[in-house]
Amino acid sequence: MIVIEHKQGLVSVAVFGEFTLVDYKEFEEVVNFKVKFEGPVDLYFDLSQMAGLTLDVAWEEVKFSRAHANDFKRVAVVTDSQWVTWSAWISQAFVNADVEVFDNAEEAKSWLETEAA
C-alpha cells in the first residue's frame, strides 16, 4: 500500500508492506500529472515501512526512470535497507537528479526544504 501527497514542486510517497505494480502505477500517474503542469519536481520516498517489492515494480522503476530522466530535481529516499540504498544509487544513473538516501525522515525532509530555498 502507498500513500501519496503532493504540493507545489513535490511528490511524497510512503510505502507500507509490499510495493506492488498497482501502487507504482498510481505513483506514475501523480508524477506524470505534476510534471505536465509544473515541470520537474522533487520526490520524497519513505520506504522505511516497505516489506518488499514485486519484480514487476523493479522493472517498471527502471523503465519509468529512463523515460523521465529530466523530470526530477532532487530525490530523497528514506530507508534502512542496504538493498534499497544500492537500488537508489543505481537509479541515479538513469536520472539527471540529485539522489540522496537517508535513514531518518526528518533529515530527508529538511534536505529537500533547504535545497529548495
Buried (B, 14 or more C-beta within 10 A) or exposed (E): EBEBEBEEBBBBBBBBEEBBBEBBEBBBEBBBEBBEEEEBBBBBBBBBEBEEBBEEBEEBBEEBBEEBEEBBBBBBBBBEBEEBBEBBEEBBEBBEBBBBBBEEBEEBBEBBEEEEE
